[in-house]
Amino acid sequence: MSGYPGYNSGRYGPPQPQYHQQPQGNYYPPQPSYGGGGGYPQGQPSPQPPYGYHQQPPQQQYYQQPPPQQQQQQQQYGGYHQQPPQPNYGSRPGGGNPPPPPTAPQQFGHGAPNSYNFRYSNCTGRRKALLIGINYFNQRGQLRGCINDVRNMTAYLSEHFGYKREDMVILTDDQQNPMSQPSKQNILRAMHWLVKDARPNDSLFFHYSGHGGQTKDLDGDEDDGYDEVIYPVDFRQTGHITDDEMHRIMVHPLSAGVRLTAIFDSCHSGTALDLPYIYSTQGILKEPNLAKEAGQGLLSVISSYSQGDLGGVASNIFGFIKKAANGDEARDRAMRTKTSPADVIMWSGSKDDQTSADATIASQATGAMSWAFVSALKKSPQQSYVQLLNSIRDELATRYTQKPQLSCSHPLDTNLLFVM
């Protein structure tokens, strides 16, 4: 499927087949396993994808035409033993106090059924994280910085947001344990684990750094005609993972008030979780997925966007549901628009038609988006969503052309304090 944008440029175009070779070197990082190390409870079976543990996932189509091969670089993990400080709602440097998220249920907008609302998470509950980094060792299109991204993000989550190592699952392709390899089966299994038994005010975190791409949309839910996909290390044997599948596993099951924060540092990742609300650096709602909305016959075509302060964005979104039935049927129809009563936030490394950069910063190979996200928050921890989006873009602006995006499962007041 040649001809898609980004095949011959950028960092995270589609990779080449897995050759089952391991990286060189004698040092391997601590290895989370499904028997009790790093995330999965000891003595309990790991959560299963719909097709079962021993059954092969369904086959899918693959890309050809890879990006150029890059130099292999071995990664090593640091420690995660520092006691993390607790998040707070203090003032941020430079003045201004973004307000914390409200606790009351929030309405989606005019026309939505009264029974269908969403709730922000205050992120004071349990914390779980799934981090995936794939360098595609000894393959054409090999990357250098993805495992470093996972290492750096793991340390940052532990030190600044209270995530414990035992509540994380880390999948990277430099690990010897087969259950810690970022295969398709392991990734899907870990996605199910991440959202299992989630409760209101829990904070879930998903990070993917690796190859991304696009494939022909078969269900008509994409306005550009393509589904966004990510590539497991064994994609040639088992296929890619589409945005539809990731949404079904990680977004659809979540109840109101559960936070899922997702970061995709990959090409064509602007809508990698299929979230319908997308925001610009000015905090203006933009690029609503009209194929999802109009295609389902539920939402009006949004021809203009609310301007200025997003504090009242929920009330400014007009005609949310064009034709709604009553009661449960209306709520079910609203859910089919890919909205969610949960609090799902996604930061992506580029728009759907852009590539993402494999960078070298401070002599370390890293993904530009992962680096910018951590750098922006370290410089100013207390930021609103729109301030943080601007900060991330400012970090990238002097080096890269990619434009990261912020998307959400519900109308987002981007002036609220970003919590995680």
N, C-alpha and C positions, 0 to 999 in steps of 0.2 A: 504494500500500500504506500508506494512512494508518492511524493508530492505534497505531503503535509508540511506545514511550516516548521522550521527548526531542525530538520533532519541533519543538516550539515553544519550547524552552528550551535553554540551554547553548550550547556553542561549536560542537560538531562534529556536528550532525545532517546529514542528507543535503543535498547542494548542489543548485544549479540548473544548467540546461544551459550548456555552454560557448558563448560568443558570438564567440570568436576575436578578441578585442580584447586589445591589449597594454597594460600599465601605462604611465602617463605618466612622462616624465623622460628625461634623456640619459645617466645613469650606469648601467652594468650591471656586475655582479660578474664575476670571472674565471669562464670557462665551461669546465667539463669536457666533453670530447667523446669520441666513440668512435674518433677517429683518433689519439689519443695524449695528450690533455689531461685530466688528472684521473682516473686509475684504469684506463682501458683501454689495453693496450700499443700503442705506435705501430706501424703497419704490419701489425697483426693484426686480423682481423675480430672484431667484438664477439660474445659468446656469444648464441645464438639461443634464443628461446622455442620450445616444441614445434611451433607452427604456422608458423614461419619468418618471416624478416624482412619480406617484402613481403605476406604473407598476413594478412588482417584477423583479429584474435582473435574467438572465438565470441561471439555476441550474448547478453546476459543481460538480466534484468528490471531496471527502474529504480524509484527512489523518485519520489514526487510530494511535494507539500506541504513547501516549504522552511522553514528558520528565517528570521527577519527579516534583511533586508539590512543590512550594516554598512559603516562608512566605510572606504574604501580608504586604505591607507598604504604608501608606497613603502619598500622595504628596501634596504640597502646592506651589502656585505660588508666585514669587516675583514681584516687580514692574518693569515697563518698561518706566520710565519717564526721564531717563537721556538723555541729548542731545548728539546724536552720533557724533563723529568726522567724517570728510569727508575722504574717501580713498585718498591716494596719491601715487606717484610713486617714493618716496624717496629711499635712499640706505638702505639696510638691515644690521643689526648688523653682524659684522664679515667680512665685505667687500663684494664687488660684487653688481652690479646693474642689476637685471634681466630687460630686455627691456619690455616696455609696448606692448600690442598686436598691430599688424599692422592694419591699417584702410582699406587697399585695398583688393579687393576680392582675394581669394587664390584658386589655382587649387588643385584638389584632387590628381592628379598624371597622369602618362603616360597612354594614352588610354581612359581616361574619356572624354566625350563630352565637347567641349569648352564652351557650354552654362551652364554647371553644375559646379558651384564653391561654396565655402563657405566663410563666413565672420566672423571674430572674433568680439565679443562685447567688447566695452570699459566700459560697465556697468555704464554709466552716466545717463541713462534714468530712467523710473519708476521702482519701486521695489515692488514686491509682494512675499508673502511666504505662503506656506502650510506646517504645521507641524503636524505630527500624532504620538501619543504615546499611546500604548495599553499595559496595565498591566494584562488584562484578570482576573479581580477581581473575587474571589470565584469560580475559575475554576481550574481543575488540569492543571499543567503546567503554573500556574500563574507566572508572572514576577514582578520584584521589581523596576527596574530603568528606564523604558521607559517614564513615565510621567516626571520624573526628567530630562531626556534627552531633552524633548520638552521645559521644563521651562528654562533650561540652554542655549539651542540654541536660544530661543526667546530673552532672555536677551542679548546674545552675538551679534545677528544680529542687535538689536536696538542700542547697545552701540558702535559698531565698524563698522557697514556697512550701517547705515542710513535707515534701514527698520523701518517703522512706524507701531505701533500696529494696526491701523485701516486698514492697507494693508496686514494684516495677517489673515489667518484662522487656528485655532487650534482645532484639534479633539483629545480628550482624554477621556478615559472611567471612569474618576472620576467626570464628569460634569453632572448636573441634566438636562440641556436643551437637549432634544432628538436630536436636530439638530447639537449639538456639540459632539455627540457620534461618535466614529470611526466605524460606520456601513459601510457595503459595498456601500450602496446607497449614504451615505454622503461623503465617500471617492471619489467615482467616480464623484459626482457632484462638489466637491471641486477641483478635478483635471481639470475639464473643466473650472472652474472659473479661475484657476491659469494661464492658457495659453490664455484665451480669450482676443482678441484685443492687443496681444503683438506686440511691434514695435522694429525695430533695436535699439540696445544699451540698451534695457530694461534688467533688471536683475531679473530673477525669481528664487525662491529657494524652493526646495522640501526636506523635511526630514521625514523619516519613521523609527520608532523604535518599534519593535515588533517581532512577530513570522514570520519566513520565511521558505520556504521549496521548494520542487521540485515535479513536476507532469509529467506524460508521455507527451512528445511532440507529438502533432497530426498533425502539418503542416510541419515537416521536416526541421525546421530552426535552430535546436540546434545540435551542434556537439556531445554533450554527450547524446542526446536522451531525455532530460528532459527540460521542461520549469521551470523557476524560478517563485515562487509565493509569495505573501504576504497574511496574514490572517487577515481580519477584525474581529472586536469583535463578530460579528454575523455570522461568516463563516459557522457554522453548518447549519444555515437556508438558507443562500444566496450564499455560495461558496467563494472560494478564488479569488484573482485577479492575472492574469498571467502577465509575462513580455511583452508578445505580446500586451495585452490590454493597459498596461501602456505606451508602446511606441506609440501605435496608438493615444492615447489621448493626451499625453504630449510632444511627440517629433515630430511626423509627421506633425502637423499643423503649426509648427514654421517656420518663414521666416528667411532668411539670416540675421545674425547680432543680433539675439535675444539670450541672454544667459539664459540657464536653468542649475543651479547647483543643483545636487541631491546627497543626502547622505542617504544610506541604512545601518542601524545598525541592521542587521538581519542575520540569517543563510542562507547559499547558495545564497548570494546576489551579487556575482562577476559580473554577467551580468544582473542584475535585470531590467535594462531599454533596454536591447538588443542593446547596442551600439557596433559597430563592431571593434573599435580600442582600444587595451588594452596595458597598459604601465607598465614596471617594475621599480624598484627603480633606475636602471641605465639609465632610459629614453629610453630604446630600445623598439621599437614596438614588441609585442609578442602575441602569441596565437590568431591570427586572426581567426574569426569564419568561418572555411572552409566550413561547411555545408551550411551556408547562401550564401557564395560566389560561390562555385562550384555547389551547388544545383540549383542555379538560372541560371547557365551557363554563368555568367557574368565576374567573376574575375578569374585570374590565381591563382593557388595554390602557396602561398608564401613559398618558401623552405629555405630562409635565410633572416636574418633581418639586417637592417642597424645598424652599430656599432658606438659608440662614440657620438659625438655632434649631438643632434637632431635638430639643427638649420635648417638643410635642409631636414628634414624628408619627407616633401611633395614631393620633387623631387627625393627622394631615394626609394619611393614606386613604384615598377615597375609593369607593366602589370595590372593596376587597373581594367580595364574592358577587358576581354578576347575577347569578340565579342560584339560590340555595333552598334546599328542602328544609323540613322541620326536624328537630330533635337529632337523634343519632345519625340519621342519614346525612344531614347537613354537616355534622362534625366529621363523618367519614369522608365526605367529598372534600372538605377543607384539608384533611390530612393528605389527600392525594396530590395536593399542590406542592408537596415536599416541605411545607411548613411543619412546625413541631411545637408542642407546648413546653418542651425542654428548652434549656438555655445553651444552644450550640453556637459556638463562635469558631470561625476558621480564618487563619492567616495563611495566605498562599504566596509563593515566591514569584509568581508572574501571572499575567492574564492568560486566558485560554489559548491565545494565539502567540504567546511569547515563550522563549526559552529562559532557563535560569542558569546562572554562572557558577562554574566550579572554580573557586577563587583560591589565591594564596594570600593570606593576611597575617602579618606578624610572623612570617616564615612558616605558617601552618596551613595545610590544605583544609579548606572548609567550604561549605555552601554559603553563598552570599546572603541568602535570606535568613538562615539559622544564625549566622554571625550578627546580622543587623538587628534581629529581634532581641537577642541577649544584650547586645551593646546598648541599644536604645533604653531598655529597662534598667540596666545597671547605672546609666547616667542619670536617669530620672525615674525612680520606681513608681511614683504616684502620678499616673497620667490617665486621662480619659481615653476612650477608644480612638477618637479622632486625633487626639494629640499623639498617641502611640503610633498610629498609622503614618502620620506626618513624620514622626521621628525615625521610623524605619525607612521611609523613602529618602529622608535626608541622609541617613547613613549610606544608602546605596547610590545616591545621586551623583557623587563625584567619581564613581568608578564604573557604574553599570547602567544599562538602558532599561532593564526589567522594572516593571511597575507592580509591586505587591498589592494584593487586594484583601479587603476585609469583608467577609460575608457572614450571614446569620440565618438561623432558622425562624426568626420572628422579627418584626419591626424593632430596630435597636435605637435606643437613645444614646447616640455616640458621645454625648457629653458626660455620661456617667463614668465613674472610676472603673478602670479595668482591674478586675480581680481574677484570681486563678487558683 
